[in-house]
Structure formats: structure tokens, C-alpha cells
Amino acid sequence: MTQAVDFSGKPFHFIGIGGIGMSALAQIVAQKKLPISGSDVRQSPITARLESLGAHVFLGQRAENLYHFQPSAQAPQYEKAEAKGVTATLTQTVVDLKLQDVDRDYLPQVVCSTAIREDNAEYSAARALGCPIFHRSDILAALIETCPKSIAVAGTHGKTTTSGMISYLMTEAGADPTVVIGGEVQALGGNARLGESEFLVAEADESDGSLVKFSPHLGVITNMELDHPDHYADLEAVVSTFRQFAERCDLLVGCIDCENVRDRMDLNITYSLDRSSGADYAVDEIRYAGSGTTARVWERGELLGEMSVALLGAHNLSNALAAVAVSRHCGLPFDAIAKAISTYEGARRRFEYRGHASDVVFVEDYAHHPSELLATLGAARLQIETESTRLPVLPKRIIAVFQPHRYSRTKALMEDFAECFKDADEVIVCDVYSAGETDPGGIAGGQQLADAIARQHPNVSYGGSLDTVGDRLRETLQPHDLALFLGAGNLNQVIPGLVAHFDTAS
């Protein structure tokens, strides 16, 4: 970061303000009552919420959006550009016509994510105009530095759930934290909140390497695996990034059930689902069910008491234990922690119930890595095997519909994907959601992945496009099926139509 982020009153402009990571930061800026604008390619409930907080949101990304905060007398006259037969949205045209008239005190600090390319009209204009330009991680790093009791939750899996749970526990206990996380948490009213205390809880993303910018008081590492082969060559590169993050934390909390965390990180506070591990925080007498999990919690050999976790499966019990460890370090009483954990319902797209009709239940989950798929399908299996469910219908079959996310991930983890669907009764594989990657030509597509899974599973098929998958599900779903939609792309778009179809058929 060559320039310091200015929170004293200089305007902000977010390119892609409706994204889940960008919008959390934009909400904090708006709640700080700072001048803020942003742009996105479409309107959404998120952009509407930001507008209600005072942000000016442009539909479409154009160079002239950067002039929003200029005094009206100095606003650019685009009619002149059009009269001369040139396009006003071209960066150089705007700059040539109006550079001499720009009041630099009113140029915004421009915030972008890794997804914004250099040929983006607003990004190009920001460079030409000399606007301070920051990656979204720079804004988060600056916020972390302003909070003496900051908590940054990192890890390949479980970041959103763990950071959301910590945020909820602290809010319920009256600690009033500032929150910046990468998922919508209904109990918090979204993915961000501005608190009045010295506490800040942030989700710290490793996907693009920006994790190394953060210097929190308390860092958390849930686990470490290769998940972003588009950025990391191998696991060693991932570990190196997490080590750099660890070195910047005052204290480090880690899960020693993950071998990579246990053996390769210097931890100050440990947690584990195995009481015999010697971890600072551990559990025993674990009871998993389709309606949730209960366990006894131990703190450095002393019994704290029992907690009930509404979220499903061992992975979420581990996330809850991380929240206990952090909350106890922050001084919260266990009774308050246990009470809040029992009512935490999770983030959106994390085993989220989407509806039911004709006794077919529809659930979606963000799982897109083999380890996440294993955990989520294991939790789904609990809905059947324990005859105890959070769902309105007791399911008898699990129909897993999986949309692979990125060609690079599909290719790098093909064999791991092939082995993680054992808890599904039927698997349907969609086309790959590219997330901006170029199709390499069939070596890592949906058909190839379906073929790989079929070598391990007796009931697998390639579904193709979302339209084709939707049509197939209309024909094949049966009463007491749990249709589980898996992936980080846009597969969830087919769910409303399916619910409506089966609702009409009932």
C-alpha cells in the first residue's frame, strides 16, 4: 500500500460495489458517514441496502462516474464530447476535456477487487486522473489497524461460518464489534456492521494472496489446503502465505485437527474435536443429529459446560469451537457463548433451506472444494440416518447437483472430486462455472468430471447447462428427495423455478 487509506472525509468510489466482499467494506464506509459512491452492472438487494445507507450507486461502469463528488460548477460537460463526435465514456476523452477543471480534493479514493481488469472504464479513468487506487484488501487492512482488538479469521474452509459466528456471539454478548465478512448473515442483518467498541471481526481471504496485508491482534486459521490453483502453484505456496499472515498476528488460534495447521504453524491457542489431543479447547460426548450437534466443552482441562450447535456436522462443531476459543480470549462468559451458539442459524448459502413442495426439499450450499463437499454431504446424510431433521420433510434420498467452479480447480482436484460424493444417492454434474477463466478445451469440463466421479459412484450423470439440469430435475425428483445444490457459481438460479413447478404439481 503506497498511499494511506483516508477515513477523515475524502470520498470513496467502489468499482463493483455489489459484490459480497466489496459491499461489506462499502457498508462500513457508509455507516461511518463518509462520502461514498460505487457502480455495478446490476441492481440487487445489496446495492439497495447500500443506497439506503447513503451510497450513490451507478448502474454501469463509466469513467464519468468518478466525477460524482466534483462541485457542480466543475462537473464535466459530456455534451461537448458528444458534439465533437467522440464517446464520453472513453477515459482519455474525459481526461483531455476536463483534467484542467478537476478539483483534486473531490477525487475519490477508488476501491476495486482482483476481478476488476485494467481495461475497466472506471479503473482506467482513475489511473489517468491520479485517484488513489486501493485493492479491497487495503481497505480491510486499514480498518484492522484502527481496531486494537481486531480478529481476522482465515483458512481454506469455514471462514465465513466462523467469522459470522464470532460476530454473532460478540454482538449478542454486548461486545458491539465492527464486522466485515464474506457472507450474508441474517442475524446480523447482512455481511457487515459498524460497532462502537475496539473489537473488529473480519473474514481474511487467502484466494489472491492479499491475506499477507493483515495485522490483526488475533488471527484464526481453521485449516489449510490447496483451493485456488489459479493463484497458487501448490500447497507449499498456500502454506507460505498463511505463515506470512501468522507472523503479522499478535496471537494465533488454530485447529490442530488439520495436520497442516498443527505441524506448520506456531500457535498460541489451539482447538480440537479430540479431547485427547491436548488442545486448549476441546470437546467430548459429541452427539451429531439432523437437527444439530451437542457436546461438552473443555478449556485447558476444565469443563466449561455443554453447548448445542444448530449447524450440522463435525465441520460446524469445529467452527463453533473456534468461536468459543476466540470469545473466551476476549473475556466472554461461557454461559453467554453457549446461549448465542444455540441460536446461530448460519450464513446464506451454507446448507440454506430454500423451500419445499410435493414433499421435495430444496437446499443450497456454497461447497465447491472436495473437502467442503464431503462435509456438506455428510451433514445432509444426517438428515436421513438420525431421523431428526431441521427440514420440514424427512428426506429419504439425497440428489446432489454440483456445479464445478473454475476450470483450474476442476483440473487440479479432479481425482479428489471423484471421491467425495459417497453420501449422495444420485449425482448430477453441471457445466463448469468459469468465474472468468478461459475454457481450456474439454480437459476439465463437466463431462470429464462426471466421468471421473462415475468411476467411484454408481449413479452419476452429466447434466450440462442450467436449463437442461432444471428440466431433468422437474422430471426425476420424487417425494422425500433432498435436492442439494452445490457450488459457488450461479446454480442457485434454478431453484425458484423448481420450487414453483413442484408447488403447482402438488
Residue pairs with C-beta under 8 A, 6 or more apart in sequence:
1 134
1 138
1 141
1 142
1 213
3 132
3 134
4 142
5 109
5 134
5 138
5 139
5 142
6 109
6 132
7 32
7 34
7 142
7 146
9 34
9 35
10 34
10 35
10 105
10 108
10 109
11 34
11 35
11 36
11 37
11 68
11 69
11 106
11 107
11 108
11 109
12 26
12 29
12 34
12 35
12 36
12 37
12 108
12 109
12 110
12 111
13 36
13 37
13 38
13 39
13 65
13 66
13 68
13 108
13 109
13 110
13 111
13 122
13 126
13 131
14 22
14 25
14 26
14 36
14 37
14 38
14 39
14 110
14 111
14 112
15 38
15 39
15 61
15 110
15 111
15 112
15 113
15 116
15 120
15 122
15 123
16 22
16 38
16 39
16 40
16 61
16 112
16 113
16 115
16 116
17 23
17 26
17 38
17 39
17 40
17 47
17 50
17 55
17 57
18 38
18 40
18 42
18 43
18 44
18 46
18 47
18 50
18 57
19 40
19 113
19 115
20 46
20 182
20 183
20 184
20 191
21 113
21 136
21 182
21 205
22 38
22 111
22 113
22 136
23 46
23 47
23 49
23 50
23 191
23 192
24 179
24 180
24 181
24 182
24 190
24 191
24 192
25 111
25 136
25 139
25 140
25 143
25 180
25 192
26 36
26 38
26 50
26 55
26 111
27 49
27 50
27 53
27 190
27 191
27 192
27 193
27 194
28 143
28 178
28 180
28 192
28 194
29 36
29 139
30 36
30 50
30 53
30 54
30 55
31 53
31 192
31 193
31 194
32 194
33 54
35 69
35 108
36 50
36 54
36 55
36 56
37 55
37 56
37 57
37 58
37 65
37 68
37 69
37 108
38 47
38 50
38 55
38 56
38 57
38 58
39 57
39 58
39 59
39 60
39 61
39 62
39 65
39 122
40 47
40 57
40 58
40 59
40 61
41 59
41 60
41 61
42 59
43 57
43 59
46 190
47 57
49 190
50 57
51 57
56 68
58 65
58 68
61 120
61 121
61 122
62 89
62 121
62 122
63 88
63 89
63 90
63 91
63 94
63 121
63 122
63 124
63 125
64 76
64 78
64 88
64 89
64 94
64 125
65 122
66 107
66 108
66 110
66 122
66 125
66 126
66 129
66 131
67 75
67 76
67 94
67 98
67 102
68 108
69 106
69 107
69 108
70 76
70 102
70 103
70 106
71 103
71 106
74 101
74 102
74 103
76 88
76 94
76 97
76 98
76 101
77 97
77 98
78 88
80 97
81 87
81 88
81 93
81 94
81 97
82 88
86 93
87 93
88 94
89 121
90 121
91 121
91 124
91 125
91 128
92 128
94 125
95 125
95 128
95 129
99 129
102 129
104 130
107 129
107 130
107 131
108 131
109 131
109 132
109 133
109 134
110 122
110 123
110 126
110 131
110 132
110 133
110 134
111 133
111 134
111 135
111 136
111 138
111 139
112 120
112 123
112 133
112 134
112 135
112 136
113 135
113 136
114 135
114 207
114 208
114 210
115 436
116 123
117 123
118 124
123 133
126 133
127 133
135 210
137 205
137 208
137 210
137 211
137 213
137 214
138 213
140 180
140 202
140 204
140 213
140 214
141 213
141 214
141 215
143 178
143 180
143 200
143 202
144 150
144 152
144 200
144 202
144 214
144 215
144 216
145 215
146 200
147 178
147 198
147 199
147 200
148 198
148 217
149 197
149 198
149 199
149 200
149 217
149 218
149 330
150 199
150 200
150 201
150 202
150 216
150 217
150 218
151 163
151 166
151 177
151 199
151 200
151 201
151 202
151 216
151 217
151 218
151 219
151 220
151 326
151 330
152 202
152 203
152 204
152 214
152 216
152 218
152 219
152 220
152 245
152 249
153 159
153 162
153 163
153 166
153 201
153 202
153 203
153 204
153 220
153 222
153 322
154 204
154 205
154 206
154 211
154 219
154 220
154 221
154 222
154 242
154 245
155 162
155 206
155 220
155 221
155 222
155 223
155 224
155 255
156 206
156 222
156 223
156 224
156 225
156 226
156 227
156 238
156 369
156 371
157 222
157 223
157 225
157 227
157 315
157 369
157 371
157 372
157 375
158 222
158 223
158 315
158 318
158 319
158 322
159 182
159 203
159 204
159 205
159 222
160 181
160 182
160 183
160 203
160 347
160 350
160 366
161 183
161 311
161 316
161 319
161 346
161 347
161 350
162 220
162 222
162 319
162 322
162 323
163 179
163 181
163 182
163 201
163 202
163 203
164 181
164 183
164 185
164 188
164 344
164 346
164 347
165 319
165 320
165 323
165 341
165 344
166 201
166 322
166 323
166 326
166 327
167 177
167 179
167 181
167 185
167 188
167 193
167 201
168 185
168 187
168 188
168 340
168 344
169 323
169 327
169 332
169 336
169 337
169 340
169 341
169 344
170 176
170 177
170 199
170 201
170 327
170 330
170 332
171 177
171 179
171 188
171 193
171 195
172 336
172 339
172 340
172 343
173 327
173 332
173 333
173 336
173 337
173 340
175 195
175 197
175 199
175 330
175 332
176 195
176 196
176 197
176 199
177 193
177 195
177 197
177 199
177 200
177 201
178 193
178 194
178 195
178 197
178 199
178 200
178 201
179 188
179 191
179 192
179 193
179 195
179 200
179 201
179 202
180 191
180 192
180 200
180 201
180 202
180 203
181 191
181 192
181 201
181 202
181 203
181 347
182 191
182 203
182 205
183 191
183 203
183 347
183 348
183 349
183 350
183 366
184 190
184 191
184 347
184 348
185 191
185 346
185 347
185 348
186 345
186 348
187 343
187 344
187 345
199 330
200 216
202 214
202 216
204 211
204 214
204 216
204 219
204 245
205 211
206 228
206 238
206 241
206 242
206 245
207 227
207 228
207 231
208 228
208 231
209 231
209 241
211 241
211 242
211 244
211 245
212 241
212 244
212 245
212 248
214 245
214 248
215 248
215 249
216 248
216 249
216 250
217 249
217 250
217 251
218 249
218 250
218 251
218 252
218 253
218 326
218 329
218 330
219 245
219 246
219 248
219 249
219 251
219 252
219 253
220 252
220 253
220 254
220 322
220 326
221 242
221 245
221 246
221 252
221 253
221 254
221 255
221 261
221 265
222 254
222 255
222 258
222 261
222 318
222 319
222 322
223 255
223 258
223 260
223 261
223 371
224 235
224 238
224 239
224 242
224 258
224 260
224 261
224 264
225 235
225 238
225 260
225 369
225 371
226 232
226 234
226 235
226 238
226 412
226 413
227 238
227 369
227 409
228 238
228 409
229 408
229 409
229 411
229 412
229 413
230 406
230 408
230 409
230 437
232 238
232 241
235 260
239 260
239 264
242 265
243 264
243 265
246 252
246 265
246 266
251 268
251 269
251 329
252 265
252 266
252 267
252 268
252 269
253 267
253 268
253 269
253 270
253 271
253 322
253 325
253 326
253 329
254 261
254 262
254 265
254 267
254 269
254 270
254 271
255 261
255 262
255 270
255 271
255 272
255 318
255 321
255 322
256 262
256 267
256 270
256 271
256 272
256 277
256 279
257 272
257 273
257 274
257 277
257 318
261 267
269 280
269 281
269 325
269 329
270 277
270 278
270 279
270 280
270 281
271 279
271 280
271 281
271 282
271 318
271 321
271 322
271 324
271 325
272 279
272 281
272 282
272 321
273 282
273 283
273 286
273 314
273 317
273 318
273 321
274 282
275 282
275 283
275 284
275 298
280 299
280 300
280 325
281 297
281 298
281 299
281 300
281 321
281 324
281 325
281 328
282 297
282 298
282 321
283 295
283 296
283 297
283 298
283 317
283 321
284 295
284 296
284 298
285 294
285 295
285 296
285 306
286 293
286 294
286 295
286 314
286 317
287 293
287 294
287 295
288 312
288 313
288 314
288 317
288 382
288 386
289 382
289 386
289 388
290 312
290 382
290 383
290 384
290 385
290 386
290 387
290 388
290 389
290 390
290 391
291 386
291 388
291 389
291 390
292 308
292 309
292 310
292 311
292 312
292 390
293 308
293 309
293 311
293 312
293 313
293 314
293 316
293 317
294 306
294 307
294 308
294 309
295 306
295 307
295 309
295 317
296 303
296 305
296 306
297 303
297 304
297 305
297 306
297 307
297 321
297 324
297 334
297 338
298 304
299 328
299 334
304 324
304 334
305 334
305 335
305 338
306 338
307 320
307 324
307 337
307 338
307 341
307 342
308 338
308 341
308 342
309 316
309 317
309 320
309 341
309 342
309 344
310 341
310 342
310 343
310 344
310 345
310 346
310 390
311 319
311 320
311 344
311 345
311 346
311 350
311 351
312 351
312 379
312 382
312 383
312 390
313 375
313 376
313 378
313 379
313 382
314 375
314 378
315 375
315 379
316 346
316 379
320 341
323 337
323 341
324 334
324 337
324 341
327 337
328 334
328 337
346 352
349 364
349 365
349 366
349 492
350 365
350 366
351 363
351 365
351 376
351 379
351 380
352 363
352 364
352 365
353 361
353 362
353 363
353 390
353 391
354 362
354 363
354 364
354 485
354 492
354 495
354 496
354 499
355 361
355 362
355 495
355 496
355 499
356 362
356 391
356 392
356 393
356 499
357 499
357 500
357 501
357 502
357 503
357 505
357 506
358 479
358 502
358 503
358 505
358 506
359 393
359 479
359 480
360 393
360 477
360 478
360 479
360 480
360 481
360 483
360 502
361 391
361 392
361 393
361 395
361 481
361 482
361 483
362 483
362 485
362 495
362 498
362 499
363 380
363 391
363 482
363 483
363 484
363 485
364 484
364 485
364 486
364 491
364 492
364 495
365 372
365 376
365 484
365 485
365 486
366 372
366 487
366 488
367 373
367 375
367 376
367 486
367 487
368 404
368 405
368 409
368 486
368 487
368 488
368 489
369 409
369 413
370 413
370 416
370 417
370 419
370 420
371 420
373 402
373 417
373 420
373 421
373 486
374 420
374 423
376 484
376 486
377 398
377 400
377 420
377 421
377 422
377 423
377 424
377 484
378 423
380 398
380 423
380 424
380 482
380 484
381 398
381 423
382 388
383 389
383 390
383 391
383 394
383 395
383 482
384 394
384 395
384 396
384 397
384 398
384 482
387 394
389 395
391 482
393 480
394 480
395 480
395 481
395 482
396 480
396 481
397 425
397 426
397 478
397 480
397 481
397 482
398 423
398 424
398 425
398 426
398 481
398 482
398 484
399 424
399 425
399 426
399 428
399 473
399 476
399 477
399 481
399 482
399 483
399 484
400 421
400 424
400 426
400 427
400 428
400 484
400 486
401 428
401 430
401 463
401 469
401 473
401 483
401 484
401 485
401 486
401 491
402 421
402 427
402 428
402 429
402 430
402 486
402 487
403 430
403 431
403 432
403 433
403 466
403 485
403 486
403 487
403 489
403 490
403 491
404 410
404 417
404 429
404 430
404 432
404 433
404 446
404 449
404 487
405 432
405 433
405 435
405 487
405 488
405 489
406 432
406 433
406 434
406 435
406 437
407 432
407 434
407 437
407 438
407 439
407 440
407 444
407 445
408 437
408 444
410 417
410 432
410 444
410 445
410 448
410 449
411 440
411 443
411 444
414 444
414 448
414 449
414 452
415 452
417 449
417 452
417 453
418 449
418 452
418 453
418 455
418 456
419 456
421 427
421 453
421 456
421 457
421 460
422 456
422 457
424 457
424 484
425 459
426 459
426 460
426 461
427 450
427 453
427 457
427 459
427 460
427 461
428 460
428 461
428 462
428 463
428 469
428 472
428 473
429 446
429 447
429 449
429 450
429 453
429 460
429 461
429 462
429 463
430 446
430 463
430 464
430 465
430 466
430 469
430 487
430 491
431 445
431 446
431 464
431 465
431 466
432 439
432 444
432 445
432 446
432 449
433 487
433 488
433 489
433 490
433 491
435 488
435 489
439 445
442 448
446 462
446 463
446 464
447 462
450 460
450 461
450 462
451 462
453 460
454 460
463 469
463 472
466 490
466 491
466 493
466 494
469 491
469 494
470 494
470 497
470 498
473 483
473 494
473 498
474 498
474 501
474 502
477 483
477 498
477 502
483 498
485 491
485 492
485 494
485 495
